[in-house]
Amino acid sequence: MKVLRDKSKMTKFLVLYKSAVERPNRLADLASELDMSEQAVSNYISEMEEEGLIDRSGSFYRPTSEGMELVREIVSKLGSFLDEASNKINFISTCTAIASENIQEGERVGLEMKNGFLHASLEESNSMGTALNDAKFNQPLRVGGLQGITEMNLGELYLLESDINGNIETKTSSLKSEINSINYDRLAIMGEMQYGLCKVMSIEPDILFAPVNSAINAAEKGLDVLLMLSRKDLDEVLEKLNERNRDLDEEYRIDYTVL
């Protein structure tokens, strides 16, 4: 997260936050709260005054409107980062996985994401736990004593415009050829138009309802998703994707391709 690596910006954020919440009237109080020397805080405040971020003309140190905007910006970025980190790192003490082999209660198991689902096996991995019940191959298994982080590689989205213009047989023939050329894990459709086209092409979609949210959720679990949609829906989907990706580091963004 870039903002966390910017020491100067984060220190200014803390100065502004403390000034807004606690309204200190002495430099020594502010320095004590931030665990910094008075000289260091004084240097930051002088710089922030020049930038129009803080006002110390009255009895208290006060953030200006520009200063509060900086606080809002950093809080927003930190919130997005923490939400994403919570999704990437499982903080719960137990979970449910699919047994990749026969497993007995008490055995140590490794956890791994496969095809969008968490699987447990007797092989070591970056995320380990202890089986809480017996489970045969492909049965659900409760796992406790979780240690480590389950690796989560994001999938990609392929947005395929699929409107009918002209002869439907010609359209579906070229459309099916394009679909067959794409390496995807799940097929999502936006509405009745795409459902009808799939029926003509004898293709069974995987995601029929709430396709945008479902496609994003599937990509967050490492699946590549082909989303068939009409041209009029494209802008809405792109807006939602860009909103999700905004302010996230590159590794947390879902890549997409408009076909």
For each residue, the residues with C-beta under 8 A, 3 or more apart:
1: 4 5 77 78 81 249
2: 5 6 249
3: 6 9 10 74 77 78 81
4: 1 10 78 81
5: 1 2
6: 2 3 9 10
7: 10 11
8: 11 12
9: 3 6 12 13 70 74
10: 3 4 6 7 13 14 74
11: 7 8 14 15 34 36 44
12: 8 9 15 16 44 48 53 70
13: 9 10 16 17 70 71 74
14: 10 11 17 18 34
15: 11 12 18 19 30 34 41 44 45 48 54 61
16: 12 13 19 20 48 53 54 63 67 68 70 71
17: 13 14 20 21 71
18: 14 15 21 22 24 30 33 34
19: 15 16 22 23 24 30 54 60 61 62 63 67
20: 16 17 23 62 63 68 71
21: 17 18
22: 18 19 29 33
23: 19 20 60 61 62
24: 18 19 27 29 30 33 60 61
25: 29 59 60 61
26: 29 30
27: 24 30 31 38 41 42 45
28: 31 32 38
29: 22 24 25 26 32 33
30: 15 18 19 24 26 27 33 34 41 61
31: 27 28 34 36 37 38 40 41
32: 28 29 35
33: 18 22 24 29 30
34: 11 14 15 18 30 31 41
35: 32
36: 11 31 40 41
37: 31 40 41
38: 27 28 31 41 42
39: 42 43
40: 31 36 37 43 44
41: 15 27 30 31 34 36 37 38 44 45
42: 27 38 39 45 46
43: 39 40 46 47
44: 11 12 15 40 41 47 48
45: 15 27 41 42 48 49 54 56 61
46: 42 43 49 50
47: 43 44 50 51
48: 12 15 16 44 45 51 53 54 67
49: 45 46 52 53 54 55 56
50: 46 47
51: 47 48 66
52: 49 64 66 67
53: 12 16 48 49 63 64 66 67 70
54: 15 16 19 45 48 49 61 62 63 64 67
55: 49 58 61 62 63 64
56: 45 49 60 61 62
57:
58: 55 62
59: 25
60: 19 23 24 25 56
61: 15 19 23 24 25 30 45 54 55 56
62: 19 20 23 54 55 56 58
63: 16 19 20 53 54 55 67 68 71
64: 52 53 54 55 67 68
65: 68 69
66: 51 52 53 69 70
67: 16 19 48 52 53 54 63 64 70 71
68: 16 20 63 64 65 71 72
69: 65 66 72 73
70: 9 12 13 16 53 66 67 73 74
71: 13 16 17 20 63 67 68 74 75
72: 68 69 75 76
73: 69 70 76 77
74: 3 9 10 13 70 71 77 78
75: 71 72 78 79
76: 72 73 79 80 247
77: 1 3 73 74 80 81 247
78: 1 3 4 74 75 81 82
79: 75 76 82 83
80: 76 77 83 84 246 247 248
81: 1 3 4 77 78 84 85 247 248 249
82: 78 79 85 86
83: 79 80 86 87
84: 80 81 87 88 248 252
85: 81 82 88 89
86: 82 83 89 91
87: 83 84 152 220
88: 84 85 149 152 252
89: 85 86 149
90: 95 127 146 149 150
91: 86
92: 95 146
93: 144 145 146
94: 132 142 143 144 146
95: 90 92 111 118 129 142 143 146
96: 118 140 141 142 143
97: 109 111 117 118 119 120 140 141 143
98: 117 118 119 120 138 139 140 141
99: 102 103 119 120 121 135 136 137 138 139 140 141
100: 114 119 120 121 137
101: 121 122 137
102: 99 135 136 137
103: 99 107 109 120 121 122 131 134 135 141
104: 107 131 134
105: 131 132 133 134
106: 130 131
107: 103 104 122 130 131
108: 122 128 129 130 131
109: 97 103 120 121 122 128 129 130 131 141 143
110: 120 121 122 123 124 125 127 128
111: 95 97 118 119 120 125 127 128 129 143 146 150
112: 118 119 121 125 127 150 151
113: 116 117 118 119 150 151 152 153 221 222
114: 100 117 119
115: 185 223
116: 113 185 186 218 221 222 223
117: 97 98 113 114 221
118: 95 96 97 98 111 112 113 150
119: 97 98 99 100 111 112 113 114
120: 97 98 99 100 103 109 110 111 129 131 135 141 143
121: 99 100 101 103 109 110 112 125
122: 101 103 107 108 109 110
123: 110
124: 110 128
125: 110 111 112 121 128 148 150
126: 148 149 150 151
127: 90 110 111 112 146 147 148 149 150 151
128: 108 109 110 111 124 125 146 147 148
129: 95 108 109 111 120 143 144 145 146 147
130: 106 107 108 109 143 144 145
131: 103 104 105 106 107 108 109 120 134 135 141 142 143
132: 94 105 141 142 143 144
133: 105 141 142
134: 103 104 105 131
135: 99 102 103 120 131 139 140 141
136: 99 102 139
137: 99 100 101 102
138: 98 99
139: 98 99 135 136
140: 96 97 98 99 135
141: 96 97 98 99 103 109 120 131 132 133 135
142: 94 95 96 131 132 133
143: 94 95 96 97 109 111 120 129 130 131 132 146
144: 93 94 129 130 132
145: 93 129 130
146: 90 92 93 94 95 111 127 128 129 143
147: 127 128 129
148: 125 126 127 128
149: 88 89 90 126 127
150: 90 111 112 113 118 125 126 127
151: 112 113 126 127
152: 87 88 113 220 221 222
153: 113 222
154: 219 220 222 252 253 254 255
155: 185 218 219 220 221 222 223 224 225 254
156: 219 224 225 254 255 256 257
157: 215 216 219 224 225 227 241 254 255 256 257
158: 182 184 224 225 226 227 256 257 259
159: 227 229 234 237 238 256 257 258 259
160: 175 178 179 182 226 227 228 229 259
161: 229 230 231 234 258 259
162: 175 193 194 197 228 229 230
163: 193 230 231
164: 168 171 193 197
165: 171
166: 170 171
167: 170 171
168: 164 171 172 200
169: 172 173
170: 166 167 173 174
171: 164 165 166 167 168 174 175 197
172: 168 169 175 176 197 200 201
173: 169 170 176 177
174: 170 171 177 178
175: 160 162 171 172 178 179 197 201
176: 172 173 179 180 201 203
177: 173 174 180 181
178: 160 174 175 181 182 259
179: 160 175 176 182 187 201 203 226
180: 176 177
181: 177 178
182: 158 160 178 179 226 259
183: 224
184: 158 187 224 225 226
185: 115 116 155 218 223 224 225
186: 116 206 207 215 218 223 224 225 226
187: 179 184 198 203 204 205 206 207 225 226 228
188: 205 206 207 208 211 214 215 218 225 226 227 228
189: 194 195 198 205 207 208 211 227 228 229
190: 193 194 211 212 227 228 229 230 233
191: 194 195 229 230 233
192: 195 196
193: 162 163 164 190 196 197 230
194: 162 189 190 191 197 198 205 228 229 230
195: 189 191 192 198 199 205 208
196: 192 193 199 200
197: 162 164 171 172 175 193 194 200 201 228
198: 187 189 194 195 201 203 204 205 228
199: 195 196 202
200: 168 172 196 197
201: 172 175 176 179 197 198
202: 199
203: 176 179 187 198
204: 187 198
205: 187 188 189 194 195 198 208 228
206: 186 187 188
207: 186 187 188 189 210 211 214 215 218 225
208: 188 189 195 205 211
209: 214
210: 207 213 214
211: 188 189 190 207 208 214 215 227 229
212: 190 215 216 227 236 237 240
213: 210 216 217
214: 188 207 209 210 211 217 218
215: 157 186 188 207 211 212 218 219 225 227
216: 157 212 213 219 220 240 241 244 254
217: 213 214 220 221
218: 116 155 185 186 188 207 214 215 221 223 225
219: 154 155 156 157 215 216 222 223 224 225 254
220: 87 152 154 155 216 217 254
221: 113 116 117 152 155 217 218
222: 113 116 152 153 154 155 219
223: 115 116 155 185 186 218 219
224: 155 156 157 158 183 184 185 186 219
225: 155 156 157 158 184 185 186 187 188 207 215 218 219
226: 158 160 179 182 184 186 187 188
227: 157 158 159 160 188 189 190 211 212 215 237
228: 160 162 187 188 189 190 194 197 198 205
229: 159 160 161 162 189 190 191 194 211 233 234 237
230: 161 162 163 190 191 193 194 233 234
231: 161 163 234
232: 235
233: 190 191 229 230 236 237
234: 159 161 229 230 231 237 238 258
235: 232 238 239
236: 212 233 239 240
237: 159 212 227 229 233 234 240 241
238: 159 234 235 241 242 256 258
239: 235 236 242 243
240: 212 216 236 237 243 244
241: 157 216 237 238 244 245 254 256
242: 238 239 245 246
243: 239 240 246
244: 216 240 241 248 254
245: 241 242 248 252 253 254
246: 80 242 243
247: 76 77 80 81
248: 80 81 84 244 245 252 253
249: 1 2 81 252 253
250: 253
251:
252: 84 88 154 245 248 249
253: 154 245 248 249 250
254: 154 155 156 157 216 219 220 241 244 245
255: 154 156 157
256: 156 157 158 159 238 241
257: 156 157 158 159
258: 159 161 234 238
259: 158 159 160 161 178 182
